[in-house]
Amino acid sequence: MAIKTESFSIDGEQLLKKVKELIAEGNIRKITITDRSGKELMSFPLTVGVVGALLLPVLAAVGAVAALLAECTITVEREVAE
């Protein structure tokens, strides 16, 4: 499996919704959130089998960060078949 990196620029209000969408896709290895100046605010790995209650603390932290940001970038590492 190869790793593909994608970035999305979004406003803080959409951050939690986008992270939930990405997690639901299932092929995400890592999500990194940076502010508009490029400073990394948080980064978390997603492994196969991480679901439900184990994601609640991560989603709560993302929600807290989203409340403080006007604009941010989400960088996603995905597994893709070669």
PDB file with SEQRES, HELIX, SHEET and CRYST1 records, atoms N, CA, C and O in Angstrom:
SEQRES   1 A   82  MET ALA ILE LYS THR GLU SER PHE SER ILE ASP GLY GLU          
SEQRES   2 A   82  GLN LEU LEU LYS LYS VAL LYS GLU LEU ILE ALA GLU GLY          
SEQRES   3 A   82  ASN ILE ARG LYS ILE THR ILE THR ASP ARG SER GLY LYS          
SEQRES   4 A   82  GLU LEU MET SER PHE PRO LEU THR VAL GLY VAL VAL GLY          
SEQRES   5 A   82  ALA LEU LEU LEU PRO VAL LEU ALA ALA VAL GLY ALA VAL          
SEQRES   6 A   82  ALA ALA LEU LEU ALA GLU CYS THR ILE THR VAL GLU ARG          
SEQRES   7 A   82  GLU VAL ALA GLU                                              
HELIX    1 AA1 GLY A   12  GLU A   25  1                                  14    
HELIX    2 AA2 GLY A   52  LEU A   55  5                                   4    
HELIX    3 AA3 LEU A   56  LEU A   68  1                                  13    
SHEET    1 AA1 4 ALA A   2  ASP A  11  0                                        
SHEET    2 AA1 4 GLU A  71  VAL A  80 -1                                        
SHEET    3 AA1 4 ILE A  28  ASP A  35 -1                                        
SHEET    4 AA1 4 GLU A  40  PRO A  45 -1                                        
CRYST1    1.000    1.000    1.000  90.00  90.00  90.00 P 1           1          
ATOM      1  N   MET A   1       0.826  -1.182   0.000  1.00  0.00           N  
ATOM      2  CA  MET A   1       0.000   0.000   0.000  1.00  0.00           C  
ATOM      3  C   MET A   1       0.871   1.247   0.000  1.00  0.00           C  
ATOM      4  O   MET A   1       1.870   1.325   0.715  1.00  0.00           O  
ATOM      5  N   ALA A   2       0.481   2.204  -0.802  1.00  0.00           N  
ATOM      6  CA  ALA A   2       1.177   3.481  -0.862  1.00  0.00           C  
ATOM      7  C   ALA A   2       0.424   4.505  -0.017  1.00  0.00           C  
ATOM      8  O   ALA A   2      -0.756   4.327   0.288  1.00  0.00           O  
ATOM      9  N   ILE A   3       1.115   5.573   0.356  1.00  0.00           N  
ATOM     10  CA  ILE A   3       0.512   6.641   1.139  1.00  0.00           C  
ATOM     11  C   ILE A   3       0.373   7.870   0.242  1.00  0.00           C  
ATOM     12  O   ILE A   3       1.327   8.277  -0.421  1.00  0.00           O  
ATOM     13  N   LYS A   4      -0.821   8.452   0.229  1.00  0.00           N  
ATOM     14  CA  LYS A   4      -1.101   9.659  -0.535  1.00  0.00           C  
ATOM     15  C   LYS A   4      -1.454  10.761   0.454  1.00  0.00           C  
ATOM     16  O   LYS A   4      -2.198  10.522   1.405  1.00  0.00           O  
ATOM     17  N   THR A   5      -0.927  11.972   0.240  1.00  0.00           N  
ATOM     18  CA  THR A   5      -1.204  13.102   1.123  1.00  0.00           C  
ATOM     19  C   THR A   5      -2.082  14.112   0.400  1.00  0.00           C  
ATOM     20  O   THR A   5      -1.832  14.461  -0.754  1.00  0.00           O  
ATOM     21  N   GLU A   6      -3.124  14.580   1.104  1.00  0.00           N  
ATOM     22  CA  GLU A   6      -4.015  15.603   0.582  1.00  0.00           C  
ATOM     23  C   GLU A   6      -4.178  16.684   1.639  1.00  0.00           C  
ATOM     24  O   GLU A   6      -4.079  16.411   2.835  1.00  0.00           O  
ATOM     25  N   SER A   7      -4.429  17.921   1.194  1.00  0.00           N  
ATOM     26  CA  SER A   7      -4.681  19.016   2.119  1.00  0.00           C  
ATOM     27  C   SER A   7      -5.971  19.716   1.749  1.00  0.00           C  
ATOM     28  O   SER A   7      -6.308  19.859   0.574  1.00  0.00           O  
ATOM     29  N   PHE A   8      -6.691  20.154   2.784  1.00  0.00           N  
ATOM     30  CA  PHE A   8      -7.938  20.879   2.608  1.00  0.00           C  
ATOM     31  C   PHE A   8      -7.885  22.151   3.431  1.00  0.00           C  
ATOM     32  O   PHE A   8      -7.581  22.093   4.623  1.00  0.00           O  
ATOM     33  N   SER A   9      -8.172  23.299   2.833  1.00  0.00           N  
ATOM     34  CA  SER A   9      -8.274  24.556   3.575  1.00  0.00           C  
ATOM     35  C   SER A   9      -9.745  24.796   3.867  1.00  0.00           C  
ATOM     36  O   SER A   9     -10.569  24.844   2.953  1.00  0.00           O  
ATOM     37  N   ILE A  10     -10.071  24.947   5.145  1.00  0.00           N  
ATOM     38  CA  ILE A  10     -11.458  25.153   5.538  1.00  0.00           C  
ATOM     39  C   ILE A  10     -11.524  26.151   6.680  1.00  0.00           C  
ATOM     40  O   ILE A  10     -10.508  26.480   7.293  1.00  0.00           O  
ATOM     41  N   ASP A  11     -12.739  26.635   6.963  1.00  0.00           N  
ATOM     42  CA  ASP A  11     -12.881  27.525   8.114  1.00  0.00           C  
ATOM     43  C   ASP A  11     -13.131  26.685   9.360  1.00  0.00           C  
ATOM     44  O   ASP A  11     -13.499  25.514   9.270  1.00  0.00           O  
ATOM     45  N   GLY A  12     -12.929  27.292  10.508  1.00  0.00           N  
ATOM     46  CA  GLY A  12     -13.038  26.582  11.773  1.00  0.00           C  
ATOM     47  C   GLY A  12     -14.396  25.941  12.004  1.00  0.00           C  
ATOM     48  O   GLY A  12     -14.489  24.877  12.616  1.00  0.00           O  
ATOM     49  N   GLU A  13     -15.447  26.585  11.516  1.00  0.00           N  
ATOM     50  CA  GLU A  13     -16.800  26.060  11.715  1.00  0.00           C  
ATOM     51  C   GLU A  13     -16.995  24.706  11.045  1.00  0.00           C  
ATOM     52  O   GLU A  13     -17.784  23.891  11.524  1.00  0.00           O  
ATOM     53  N   GLN A  14     -16.298  24.455   9.956  1.00  0.00           N  
ATOM     54  CA  GLN A  14     -16.440  23.212   9.202  1.00  0.00           C  
ATOM     55  C   GLN A  14     -15.432  22.137   9.606  1.00  0.00           C  
ATOM     56  O   GLN A  14     -15.487  21.013   9.106  1.00  0.00           O  
ATOM     57  N   LEU A  15     -14.522  22.477  10.502  1.00  0.00           N  
ATOM     58  CA  LEU A  15     -13.426  21.565  10.855  1.00  0.00           C  
ATOM     59  C   LEU A  15     -13.924  20.231  11.409  1.00  0.00           C  
ATOM     60  O   LEU A  15     -13.538  19.178  10.900  1.00  0.00           O  
ATOM     61  N   LEU A  16     -14.753  20.253  12.417  1.00  0.00           N  
ATOM     62  CA  LEU A  16     -15.207  19.003  13.043  1.00  0.00           C  
ATOM     63  C   LEU A  16     -15.993  18.149  12.054  1.00  0.00           C  
ATOM     64  O   LEU A  16     -15.825  16.930  12.015  1.00  0.00           O  
ATOM     65  N   LYS A  17     -16.840  18.777  11.264  1.00  0.00           N  
ATOM     66  CA  LYS A  17     -17.626  18.040  10.272  1.00  0.00           C  
ATOM     67  C   LYS A  17     -16.710  17.349   9.263  1.00  0.00           C  
ATOM     68  O   LYS A  17     -16.928  16.184   8.929  1.00  0.00           O  
ATOM     69  N   LYS A  18     -15.689  18.054   8.776  1.00  0.00           N  
ATOM     70  CA  LYS A  18     -14.767  17.490   7.794  1.00  0.00           C  
ATOM     71  C   LYS A  18     -13.960  16.340   8.392  1.00  0.00           C  
ATOM     72  O   LYS A  18     -13.755  15.323   7.730  1.00  0.00           O  
ATOM     73  N   VAL A  19     -13.501  16.487   9.630  1.00  0.00           N  
ATOM     74  CA  VAL A  19     -12.736  15.420  10.277  1.00  0.00           C  
ATOM     75  C   VAL A  19     -13.605  14.174  10.416  1.00  0.00           C  
ATOM     76  O   VAL A  19     -13.137  13.064  10.159  1.00  0.00           O  
ATOM     77  N   LYS A  20     -14.857  14.341  10.819  1.00  0.00           N  
ATOM     78  CA  LYS A  20     -15.764  13.192  10.936  1.00  0.00           C  
ATOM     79  C   LYS A  20     -15.966  12.515   9.583  1.00  0.00           C  
ATOM     80  O   LYS A  20     -15.989  11.287   9.503  1.00  0.00           O  
ATOM     81  N   GLU A  21     -16.114  13.310   8.512  1.00  0.00           N  
ATOM     82  CA  GLU A  21     -16.267  12.738   7.166  1.00  0.00           C  
ATOM     83  C   GLU A  21     -15.038  11.926   6.776  1.00  0.00           C  
ATOM     84  O   GLU A  21     -15.155  10.825   6.237  1.00  0.00           O  
ATOM     85  N   LEU A  22     -13.865  12.476   7.051  1.00  0.00           N  
ATOM     86  CA  LEU A  22     -12.623  11.787   6.701  1.00  0.00           C  
ATOM     87  C   LEU A  22     -12.481  10.479   7.466  1.00  0.00           C  
ATOM     88  O   LEU A  22     -12.079   9.466   6.894  1.00  0.00           O  
ATOM     89  N   ILE A  23     -12.807  10.493   8.753  1.00  0.00           N  
ATOM     90  CA  ILE A  23     -12.712   9.281   9.559  1.00  0.00           C  
ATOM     91  C   ILE A  23     -13.662   8.221   9.020  1.00  0.00           C  
ATOM     92  O   ILE A  23     -13.318   7.039   8.986  1.00  0.00           O  
ATOM     93  N   ALA A  24     -14.851   8.632   8.599  1.00  0.00           N  
ATOM     94  CA  ALA A  24     -15.850   7.690   8.077  1.00  0.00           C  
ATOM     95  C   ALA A  24     -15.379   7.003   6.792  1.00  0.00           C  
ATOM     96  O   ALA A  24     -15.818   5.894   6.490  1.00  0.00           O  
ATOM     97  N   GLU A  25     -14.495   7.648   6.039  1.00  0.00           N  
ATOM     98  CA  GLU A  25     -13.992   7.056   4.798  1.00  0.00           C  
ATOM     99  C   GLU A  25     -13.197   5.776   5.057  1.00  0.00           C  
ATOM    100  O   GLU A  25     -13.199   4.865   4.228  1.00  0.00           O  
ATOM    101  N   GLY A  26     -12.523   5.705   6.196  1.00  0.00           N  
ATOM    102  CA  GLY A  26     -11.877   4.467   6.594  1.00  0.00           C  
ATOM    103  C   GLY A  26     -10.473   4.216   6.094  1.00  0.00           C  
ATOM    104  O   GLY A  26      -9.801   3.339   6.637  1.00  0.00           O  
ATOM    105  N   ASN A  27      -9.988   4.927   5.100  1.00  0.00           N  
ATOM    106  CA  ASN A  27      -8.635   4.665   4.588  1.00  0.00           C  
ATOM    107  C   ASN A  27      -7.631   5.723   5.040  1.00  0.00           C  
ATOM    108  O   ASN A  27      -6.574   5.882   4.429  1.00  0.00           O  
ATOM    109  N   ILE A  28      -7.960   6.437   6.096  1.00  0.00           N  
ATOM    110  CA  ILE A  28      -7.108   7.509   6.605  1.00  0.00           C  
ATOM    111  C   ILE A  28      -6.110   6.938   7.611  1.00  0.00           C  
ATOM    112  O   ILE A  28      -6.490   6.193   8.514  1.00  0.00           O  
ATOM    113  N   ARG A  29      -4.856   7.283   7.457  1.00  0.00           N  
ATOM    114  CA  ARG A  29      -3.809   6.842   8.392  1.00  0.00           C  
ATOM    115  C   ARG A  29      -3.499   7.904   9.435  1.00  0.00           C  
ATOM    116  O   ARG A  29      -3.241   7.582  10.595  1.00  0.00           O  
ATOM    117  N   LYS A  30      -3.524   9.194   9.021  1.00  0.00           N  
ATOM    118  CA  LYS A  30      -3.133  10.265   9.932  1.00  0.00           C  
ATOM    119  C   LYS A  30      -3.807  11.559   9.498  1.00  0.00           C  
ATOM    120  O   LYS A  30      -3.946  11.823   8.304  1.00  0.00           O  
ATOM    121  N   ILE A  31      -4.226  12.365  10.472  1.00  0.00           N  
ATOM    122  CA  ILE A  31      -4.794  13.682  10.204  1.00  0.00           C  
ATOM    123  C   ILE A  31      -3.981  14.704  10.981  1.00  0.00           C  
ATOM    124  O   ILE A  31      -3.718  14.528  12.170  1.00  0.00           O  
ATOM    125  N   THR A  32      -3.583  15.781  10.297  1.00  0.00           N  
ATOM    126  CA  THR A  32      -2.844  16.865  10.922  1.00  0.00           C  
ATOM    127  C   THR A  32      -3.614  18.162  10.672  1.00  0.00           C  
ATOM    128  O   THR A  32      -4.053  18.423   9.552  1.00  0.00           O  
ATOM    129  N   ILE A  33      -3.774  18.966  11.716  1.00  0.00           N  
ATOM    130  CA  ILE A  33      -4.477  20.240  11.599  1.00  0.00           C  
ATOM    131  C   ILE A  33      -3.482  21.351  11.877  1.00  0.00           C  
ATOM    132  O   ILE A  33      -2.813  21.353  12.911  1.00  0.00           O  
ATOM    133  N   THR A  34      -3.388  22.301  10.946  1.00  0.00           N  
ATOM    134  CA  THR A  34      -2.481  23.440  11.094  1.00  0.00           C  
ATOM    135  C   THR A  34      -3.266  24.737  10.984  1.00  0.00           C  
ATOM    136  O   THR A  34      -4.321  24.784  10.351  1.00  0.00           O  
ATOM    137  N   ASP A  35      -2.742  25.791  11.606  1.00  0.00           N  
ATOM    138  CA  ASP A  35      -3.395  27.095  11.468  1.00  0.00           C  
ATOM    139  C   ASP A  35      -2.948  27.749  10.168  1.00  0.00           C  
ATOM    140  O   ASP A  35      -2.132  27.191   9.433  1.00  0.00           O  
ATOM    141  N   ARG A  36      -3.482  28.928   9.888  1.00  0.00           N  
ATOM    142  CA  ARG A  36      -3.183  29.538   8.580  1.00  0.00           C  
ATOM    143  C   ARG A  36      -1.727  29.938   8.406  1.00  0.00           C  
ATOM    144  O   ARG A  36      -1.280  30.149   7.279  1.00  0.00           O  
ATOM    145  N   SER A  37      -0.975  30.046   9.502  1.00  0.00           N  
ATOM    146  CA  SER A  37       0.453  30.366   9.386  1.00  0.00           C  
ATOM    147  C   SER A  37       1.300  29.109   9.204  1.00  0.00           C  
ATOM    148  O   SER A  37       2.513  29.198   9.016  1.00  0.00           O  
ATOM    149  N   GLY A  38       0.657  27.926   9.261  1.00  0.00           N  
ATOM    150  CA  GLY A  38       1.378  26.676   9.060  1.00  0.00           C  
ATOM    151  C   GLY A  38       1.803  25.987  10.338  1.00  0.00           C  
ATOM    152  O   GLY A  38       2.439  24.934  10.291  1.00  0.00           O  
ATOM    153  N   LYS A  39       1.459  26.568  11.494  1.00  0.00           N  
ATOM    154  CA  LYS A  39       1.816  25.959  12.782  1.00  0.00           C  
ATOM    155  C   LYS A  39       0.910  24.760  13.046  1.00  0.00           C  
ATOM    156  O   LYS A  39      -0.315  24.865  12.976  1.00  0.00           O  
ATOM    157  N   GLU A  40       1.529  23.615  13.352  1.00  0.00           N  
ATOM    158  CA  GLU A  40       0.762  22.407  13.635  1.00  0.00           C  
ATOM    159  C   GLU A  40       0.069  22.540  14.980  1.00  0.00           C  
ATOM    160  O   GLU A  40       0.713  22.769  16.004  1.00  0.00           O  
ATOM    161  N   LEU A  41      -1.256  22.395  14.968  1.00  0.00           N  
ATOM    162  CA  LEU A  41      -2.034  22.482  16.194  1.00  0.00           C  
ATOM    163  C   LEU A  41      -2.303  21.118  16.806  1.00  0.00           C  
ATOM    164  O   LEU A  41      -2.276  20.961  18.027  1.00  0.00           O  
ATOM    165  N   MET A  42      -2.561  20.134  15.958  1.00  0.00           N  
ATOM    166  CA  MET A  42      -2.745  18.769  16.439  1.00  0.00           C  
ATOM    167  C   MET A  42      -2.544  17.790  15.312  1.00  0.00           C  
ATOM    168  O   MET A  42      -2.728  18.108  14.137  1.00  0.00           O  
ATOM    169  N   SER A  43      -2.161  16.596  15.698  1.00  0.00           N  
ATOM    170  CA  SER A  43      -1.934  15.525  14.735  1.00  0.00           C  
ATOM    171  C   SER A  43      -2.292  14.230  15.437  1.00  0.00           C  
ATOM    172  O   SER A  43      -1.892  14.003  16.579  1.00  0.00           O  
ATOM    173  N   PHE A  44      -3.044  13.384  14.755  1.00  0.00           N  
ATOM    174  CA  PHE A  44      -3.397  12.113  15.370  1.00  0.00           C  
ATOM    175  C   PHE A  44      -3.451  11.016  14.326  1.00  0.00           C  
ATOM    176  O   PHE A  44      -3.970  11.205  13.226  1.00  0.00           O  
ATOM    177  N   PRO A  45      -2.903   9.859  14.693  1.00  0.00           N  
ATOM    178  CA  PRO A  45      -2.952   8.703  13.795  1.00  0.00           C  
ATOM    179  C   PRO A  45      -4.303   8.005  13.922  1.00  0.00           C  
ATOM    180  O   PRO A  45      -4.919   8.015  14.988  1.00  0.00           O  
ATOM    181  N   LEU A  46      -4.748   7.415  12.853  1.00  0.00           N  
ATOM    182  CA  LEU A  46      -5.963   6.605  12.864  1.00  0.00           C  
ATOM    183  C   LEU A  46      -5.569   5.214  12.408  1.00  0.00           C  
ATOM    184  O   LEU A  46      -5.097   5.030  11.286  1.00  0.00           O  
ATOM    185  N   THR A  47      -5.758   4.258  13.260  1.00  0.00           N  
ATOM    186  CA  THR A  47      -5.425   2.884  12.910  1.00  0.00           C  
ATOM    187  C   THR A  47      -6.692   2.095  12.673  1.00  0.00           C  
ATOM    188  O   THR A  47      -7.765   2.481  13.137  1.00  0.00           O  
ATOM    189  N   VAL A  48      -6.580   1.019  11.969  1.00  0.00           N  
ATOM    190  CA  VAL A  48      -7.722   0.156  11.705  1.00  0.00           C  
ATOM    191  C   VAL A  48      -8.283  -0.318  13.041  1.00  0.00           C  
ATOM    192  O   VAL A  48      -7.536  -0.771  13.909  1.00  0.00           O  
ATOM    193  N   GLY A  49      -9.575  -0.214  13.201  1.00  0.00           N  
ATOM    194  CA  GLY A  49     -10.216  -0.669  14.425  1.00  0.00           C  
ATOM    195  C   GLY A  49     -10.457   0.425  15.446  1.00  0.00           C  
ATOM    196  O   GLY A  49     -11.086   0.169  16.473  1.00  0.00           O  
ATOM    197  N   VAL A  50      -9.976   1.643  15.196  1.00  0.00           N  
ATOM    198  CA  VAL A  50     -10.247   2.746  16.112  1.00  0.00           C  
ATOM    199  C   VAL A  50     -11.615   3.304  15.759  1.00  0.00           C  
ATOM    200  O   VAL A  50     -11.791   3.944  14.722  1.00  0.00           O  
ATOM    201  N   VAL A  51     -12.574   3.057  16.627  1.00  0.00           N  
ATOM    202  CA  VAL A  51     -13.942   3.492  16.356  1.00  0.00           C  
ATOM    203  C   VAL A  51     -14.623   3.934  17.645  1.00  0.00           C  
ATOM    204  O   VAL A  51     -14.102   3.747  18.744  1.00  0.00           O  
ATOM    205  N   GLY A  52     -15.788   4.517  17.479  1.00  0.00           N  
ATOM    206  CA  GLY A  52     -16.686   4.813  18.592  1.00  0.00           C  
ATOM    207  C   GLY A  52     -16.065   5.580  19.734  1.00  0.00           C  
ATOM    208  O   GLY A  52     -15.526   6.671  19.550  1.00  0.00           O  
ATOM    209  N   ALA A  53     -16.147   4.992  20.927  1.00  0.00           N  
ATOM    210  CA  ALA A  53     -15.731   5.661  22.157  1.00  0.00           C  
ATOM    211  C   ALA A  53     -14.260   6.058  22.141  1.00  0.00           C  
ATOM    212  O   ALA A  53     -13.879   7.031  22.792  1.00  0.00           O  
ATOM    213  N   LEU A  54     -13.427   5.321  21.410  1.00  0.00           N  
ATOM    214  CA  LEU A  54     -12.004   5.660  21.357  1.00  0.00           C  
ATOM    215  C   LEU A  54     -11.756   6.969  20.618  1.00  0.00           C  
ATOM    216  O   LEU A  54     -10.737   7.622  20.845  1.00  0.00           O  
ATOM    217  N   LEU A  55     -12.679   7.363  19.732  1.00  0.00           N  
ATOM    218  CA  LEU A  55     -12.521   8.607  18.984  1.00  0.00           C  
ATOM    219  C   LEU A  55     -13.094   9.814  19.713  1.00  0.00           C  
ATOM    220  O   LEU A  55     -12.789  10.946  19.336  1.00  0.00           O  
ATOM    221  N   LEU A  56     -13.910   9.617  20.738  1.00  0.00           N  
ATOM    222  CA  LEU A  56     -14.548  10.734  21.420  1.00  0.00           C  
ATOM    223  C   LEU A  56     -13.563  11.778  21.942  1.00  0.00           C  
ATOM    224  O   LEU A  56     -13.792  12.969  21.732  1.00  0.00           O  
ATOM    225  N   PRO A  57     -12.471  11.384  22.618  1.00  0.00           N  
ATOM    226  CA  PRO A  57     -11.522  12.414  23.075  1.00  0.00           C  
ATOM    227  C   PRO A  57     -10.884  13.186  21.919  1.00  0.00           C  
ATOM    228  O   PRO A  57     -10.657  14.390  22.032  1.00  0.00           O  
ATOM    229  N   VAL A  58     -10.597  12.511  20.827  1.00  0.00           N  
ATOM    230  CA  VAL A  58     -10.011  13.174  19.656  1.00  0.00           C  
ATOM    231  C   VAL A  58     -11.004  14.173  19.074  1.00  0.00           C  
ATOM    232  O   VAL A  58     -10.635  15.308  18.772  1.00  0.00           O  
ATOM    233  N   LEU A  59     -12.254  13.763  18.914  1.00  0.00           N  
ATOM    234  CA  LEU A  59     -13.267  14.657  18.353  1.00  0.00           C  
ATOM    235  C   LEU A  59     -13.547  15.832  19.280  1.00  0.00           C  
ATOM    236  O   LEU A  59     -13.806  16.937  18.803  1.00  0.00           O  
ATOM    237  N   ALA A  60     -13.499  15.622  20.584  1.00  0.00           N  
ATOM    238  CA  ALA A  60     -13.677  16.722  21.530  1.00  0.00           C  
ATOM    239  C   ALA A  60     -12.546  17.742  21.388  1.00  0.00           C  
ATOM    240  O   ALA A  60     -12.783  18.949  21.432  1.00  0.00           O  
ATOM    241  N   ALA A  61     -11.322  17.253  21.218  1.00  0.00           N  
ATOM    242  CA  ALA A  61     -10.173  18.148  21.033  1.00  0.00           C  
ATOM    243  C   ALA A  61     -10.285  18.909  19.720  1.00  0.00           C  
ATOM    244  O   ALA A  61      -9.977  20.100  19.668  1.00  0.00           O  
ATOM    245  N   VAL A  62     -10.719  18.240  18.662  1.00  0.00           N  
ATOM    246  CA  VAL A  62     -10.902  18.900  17.371  1.00  0.00           C  
ATOM    247  C   VAL A  62     -11.964  19.984  17.500  1.00  0.00           C  
ATOM    248  O   VAL A  62     -11.799  21.077  16.958  1.00  0.00           O  
ATOM    249  N   GLY A  63     -13.045  19.698  18.207  1.00  0.00           N  
ATOM    250  CA  GLY A  63     -14.093  20.691  18.417  1.00  0.00           C  
ATOM    251  C   GLY A  63     -13.586  21.910  19.164  1.00  0.00           C  
ATOM    252  O   GLY A  63     -13.961  23.037  18.840  1.00  0.00           O  
ATOM    253  N   ALA A  64     -12.735  21.697  20.165  1.00  0.00           N  
ATOM    254  CA  ALA A  64     -12.163  22.807  20.924  1.00  0.00           C  
ATOM    255  C   ALA A  64     -11.251  23.662  20.049  1.00  0.00           C  
ATOM    256  O   ALA A  64     -11.288  24.890  20.121  1.00  0.00           O  
ATOM    257  N   VAL A  65     -10.440  23.017  19.230  1.00  0.00           N  
ATOM    258  CA  VAL A  65      -9.558  23.748  18.313  1.00  0.00           C  
ATOM    259  C   VAL A  65     -10.388  24.532  17.297  1.00  0.00           C  
ATOM    260  O   VAL A  65     -10.076  25.680  16.984  1.00  0.00           O  
ATOM    261  N   ALA A  66     -11.443  23.904  16.789  1.00  0.00           N  
ATOM    262  CA  ALA A  66     -12.298  24.548  15.788  1.00  0.00           C  
ATOM    263  C   ALA A  66     -12.916  25.835  16.320  1.00  0.00           C  
ATOM    264  O   ALA A  66     -13.080  26.801  15.575  1.00  0.00           O  
ATOM    265  N   ALA A  67     -13.254  25.852  17.592  1.00  0.00           N  
ATOM    266  CA  ALA A  67     -13.869  27.028  18.188  1.00  0.00           C  
ATOM    267  C   ALA A  67     -12.911  28.218  18.217  1.00  0.00           C  
ATOM    268  O   ALA A  67     -13.351  29.365  18.288  1.00  0.00           O  
ATOM    269  N   LEU A  68     -11.622  27.953  18.163  1.00  0.00           N  
ATOM    270  CA  LEU A  68     -10.619  29.009  18.243  1.00  0.00           C  
ATOM    271  C   LEU A  68     -10.114  29.492  16.885  1.00  0.00           C  
ATOM    272  O   LEU A  68      -9.435  30.516  16.811  1.00  0.00           O  
ATOM    273  N   LEU A  69     -10.433  28.772  15.815  1.00  0.00           N  
ATOM    274  CA  LEU A  69      -9.855  29.067  14.516  1.00  0.00           C  
ATOM    275  C   LEU A  69     -10.843  29.719  13.565  1.00  0.00           C  
ATOM    276  O   LEU A  69     -12.028  29.389  13.554  1.00  0.00           O  
ATOM    277  N   ALA A  70     -10.341  30.644  12.771  1.00  0.00           N  
ATOM    278  CA  ALA A  70     -11.141  31.201  11.686  1.00  0.00           C  
ATOM    279  C   ALA A  70     -10.873  30.413  10.413  1.00  0.00           C  
ATOM    280  O   ALA A  70     -11.773  30.205   9.600  1.00  0.00           O  
ATOM    281  N   GLU A  71      -9.636  29.977  10.247  1.00  0.00           N  
ATOM    282  CA  GLU A  71      -9.237  29.252   9.040  1.00  0.00           C  
ATOM    283  C   GLU A  71      -8.133  28.272   9.401  1.00  0.00           C  
ATOM    284  O   GLU A  71      -7.273  28.574  10.229  1.00  0.00           O  
ATOM    285  N   CYS A  72      -8.155  27.100   8.780  1.00  0.00           N  
ATOM    286  CA  CYS A  72      -7.118  26.113   9.051  1.00  0.00           C  
ATOM    287  C   CYS A  72      -6.945  25.195   7.848  1.00  0.00           C  
ATOM    288  O   CYS A  72      -7.695  25.266   6.875  1.00  0.00           O  
ATOM    289  N   THR A  73      -5.947  24.343   7.938  1.00  0.00           N  
ATOM    290  CA  THR A  73      -5.686  23.356   6.892  1.00  0.00           C  
ATOM    291  C   THR A  73      -5.651  21.979   7.538  1.00  0.00           C  
ATOM    292  O   THR A  73      -5.028  21.780   8.581  1.00  0.00           O  
ATOM    293  N   ILE A  74      -6.330  21.035   6.899  1.00  0.00           N  
ATOM    294  CA  ILE A  74      -6.285  19.643   7.326  1.00  0.00           C  
ATOM    295  C   ILE A  74      -5.427  18.903   6.309  1.00  0.00           C  
ATOM    296  O   ILE A  74      -5.698  18.957   5.110  1.00  0.00           O  
ATOM    297  N   THR A  75      -4.395  18.215   6.781  1.00  0.00           N  
ATOM    298  CA  THR A  75      -3.575  17.381   5.916  1.00  0.00           C  
ATOM    299  C   THR A  75      -3.865  15.930   6.282  1.00  0.00           C  
ATOM    300  O   THR A  75      -3.827  15.546   7.451  1.00  0.00           O  
ATOM    301  N   VAL A  76      -4.153  15.141   5.263  1.00  0.00           N  
ATOM    302  CA  VAL A  76      -4.579  13.764   5.457  1.00  0.00           C  
ATOM    303  C   VAL A  76      -3.624  12.819   4.762  1.00  0.00           C  
ATOM    304  O   VAL A  76      -3.262  13.037   3.606  1.00  0.00           O  
ATOM    305  N   GLU A  77      -3.213  11.773   5.456  1.00  0.00           N  
ATOM    306  CA  GLU A  77      -2.431  10.703   4.841  1.00  0.00           C  
ATOM    307  C   GLU A  77      -3.378   9.527   4.642  1.00  0.00           C  
ATOM    308  O   GLU A  77      -3.975   9.033   5.599  1.00  0.00           O  
ATOM    309  N   ARG A  78      -3.513   9.079   3.391  1.00  0.00           N  
ATOM    310  CA  ARG A  78      -4.398   7.978   3.051  1.00  0.00           C  
ATOM    311  C   ARG A  78      -3.606   6.782   2.541  1.00  0.00           C  
ATOM    312  O   ARG A  78      -2.539   6.931   1.945  1.00  0.00           O  
ATOM    313  N   GLU A  79      -4.142   5.610   2.784  1.00  0.00           N  
ATOM    314  CA  GLU A  79      -3.603   4.406   2.161  1.00  0.00           C  
ATOM    315  C   GLU A  79      -4.305   4.229   0.831  1.00  0.00           C  
ATOM    316  O   GLU A  79      -5.533   4.263   0.754  1.00  0.00           O  
ATOM    317  N   VAL A  80      -3.525   4.043  -0.203  1.00  0.00           N  
ATOM    318  CA  VAL A  80      -4.097   3.788  -1.529  1.00  0.00           C  
ATOM    319  C   VAL A  80      -3.461   2.548  -2.132  1.00  0.00           C  
ATOM    320  O   VAL A  80      -2.274   2.287  -1.933  1.00  0.00           O  
ATOM    321  N   ALA A  81      -4.248   1.796  -2.862  1.00  0.00           N  
ATOM    322  CA  ALA A  81      -3.720   0.601  -3.520  1.00  0.00           C  
ATOM    323  C   ALA A  81      -2.846   1.020  -4.690  1.00  0.00           C  
ATOM    324  O   ALA A  81      -3.165   1.965  -5.412  1.00  0.00           O  
ATOM    325  N   GLU A  82      -1.759   0.321  -4.865  1.00  0.00           N  
ATOM    326  CA  GLU A  82      -0.845   0.650  -5.959  1.00  0.00           C  
ATOM    327  C   GLU A  82      -1.281   0.002  -7.237  1.00  0.00           C  
ATOM    328  O   GLU A  82      -0.628   0.168  -8.268  1.00  0.00           O  
TER     329      GLU A  82                                                      
END                                                                             
